[in-house]
Amino acid sequence: MTGRLILLALSLGAPLAIASAQQKKDPMAGMHHMAGMEHDSAGMPIPMPKGMPMIPGLVGLVPPGGTFLPGAGLDPMRLPAAKPSHVVRLANGDTLDLTAMLVKRTIKGHDFAMYGFNGEVPGPLIRVPQNATIIVRFHNRIDLPSAVHWHGVRLDNRSDGAPGVTQEPVAPGGSFVYSVHFPDAGLYWYHPHVREDIEQAMGLFGNMIVDSPLADYYASANSEHVMMLDDLLINGDTLVRFGADGPDFALMGRVGNVLLVNGEPGYTLHVRKGEVARFYLTNAASSRTYNLSFGGASMKVVASDQSRFEREELVPSIVLAPAERYVVDVRFARPGRFAIVNAVQAINHYKGEFEVELDTLGFVTVDAAPAKPDYRRAFATLRANSAVTSEIDRYRKYFDKPPDKQLTLTVQTTGLPLATVQFMTIDTAYYAPVEWIDGMPDMNWLSTSKQVRWILRDDATGKENMDIDWHVARGSVVKLRIFNDPRSFHPMQHPIHLHGQRMLVIARDGIPTRNLVWKDTALIPVGSTVDLLIDASNPGDWMLHCHIAEHLGSGMMAVLHVDR
Amino acid sequence: MRVRHLGMAFAVPLLVAAGPYDIPLFSTPKAPAASGSARLVFAQSPFGIAVTADGRAQYDVQVTAADLPAPSSLGKFKAYVAWATTPDLQRWDRLGTITNGTTTVGHVSLNKFLLVVTAESDSAPSAHAGPTVLHGTSPSGWLQSFLNHPMFRGITG
């Protein structure tokens, strides 16, 4: 392979270099701030998959514009060390001070200046009873404007934390007061809605668990564990810098090469034989979709974003797109040490082949001593949640109506390096429904929000992104059909998130969904058509966007106005 | 459209109509007038996509066929059976019987595969034995190798 690539470099390198506006005479020019380059043993500006060189026509290019890392000029060692998340139990009417701040994080032996809420990564786990309202006094003490979005919560629009729609960004040094009401039990999370590609990736995220008053809301379990999944892109001993003026990695989002659980690599957990462990899983990564399993232990999916499923199901793995949450019960029947694995089918674009990629996120050690009580029977029972079904029944009459709104997901590009355009064109014969890894990080890194425009297009009007001006009446039930166009320049899956409402994924590619759950984020695979039924009951101006941070930062957002 | 192949005319699907989940099926000399296509539909899943524990997509296969002759007209055969095979033909997974019209057969969770319809003497054979009447390649079979692409072969010699 190497020999053939050298030939490619000789034959293609020169014309591509001339064609690219990004080419520098000195491949290192403009990169003096990119500390990773000097120390990368492979001599590449970004880490490439093992055994895969950069595409010849891209060697020496850098993304246009300046770069950014948190805490410029600060010695990370002088920052407070990040602490693990701790639980903050709040009652109705309580107040929480939440401060976004610079912290020192040590990952794989390297110290980095990053971010945390209240010095914690993840931020404090906020645990509240259903129907509580809390006051959060947010203080921005980082070096970027920020805000806090309460993801999935059907709260008052003024507290949604969406700069440009519901508030102005909170400047460094500034503050903002949110009133957060929790009408639905479930698992939620909070994160900034300003430059998520930086702020969220650098550690600004945290969970919220809203407890139902019903003692048997979930089946019995021996233990509960929160896992916030994300990843970090490191080159050698440095963080890969971010675009200062807008996201880079705009084609498919920044996919990290260090997988983290609760902000740390190497998650560990000890349980007892037969223990039923309840995991609250959140995908806080910018772009990565996970396919998670627990060393062959039996898994039962219980709930997702905003409710329980109609029926509990045993599953072989748990698929989490960015921003999705799942509550999963896992029974560890045998003693031993079991890997928590993210197992996906990567595509080796050079070979044109699929390859299994396994990442171990951590280990669960199962002691020989039996767990007490023994919840084996409760675990084996797949509960039907009649309350969920009964509530959804009120909406079934809308399932078969024609779509009220239709969106097509696509992309436009301009000014990308010619080598990128050529290789992407070749690669269009087949698209995987989900791109699980970044198989071409060199192309991806060099694409920025200046060159890539991700698009939500209203089929009825042709309007795109923030020009879409949808108004619906409060209390209406809106059927939204989304088609992810497979014939665009770079088809890719999109986790579409709607703020402040709840929705059902009622059909995929015309096949009705058999087991429903209330969602705020739905994965739209490449080439798929997904029907969403939106319960537009919460008045206000609500963002609808792709939750891949770099796609959002490249324009893929609109606003749904729910009129009072 | 029709093309001449091995001295006989066979129905060939319009490839331009194929989407990422569509498999055009090609006829063979055993049933030259037959035509068909298959559609891959994600299996039911509580998640945004149905996959196996190692991440392979799981599909239900819908086969649409037309102008299949009676199986008995090809010999001592009673049914048409759809199979998913690995590209090296080492593994054959029986999906189910099909007829003219649209039939939803079993799951497939292979990365790259061929869809093959054979005439069989049994509707649930454990192995394929009869003649092939339709065949096609999964969309993932179109996955290109950069290094083997003609564009680069031409340049690199």
Interface residues (C-beta under 8 A of the other chain):
Chain A: M1 R4 L5 L7 L8 S11 L12 N291 S293 V301 S304 F309 E313 V315 P316 S317 I318 V319 L320 A321 E324 Y326 A343 V344 Q345 I347 H349 Y350 K351 G352 E353 F354 V356 E357 Q422 F423 I426 D427 A429 Y430 Y431 A432 P433 V434 W436 P486 P491 Q493 P495 V505 R508 D509 I511 T513 R514 N515 V517 A522 L523 I524 P525 V526 G527 S528
Chain B: G19 P20 Y21 V41 F42 Q44 S45 P46 F47 G48 I49 V51 T52 A53 D54 G55 R56 A57 N111 K112 P139 S140 G141 W142 L143 Q144 S145 F146 L147 N148 H149 M151 F152 I155 T156 G157
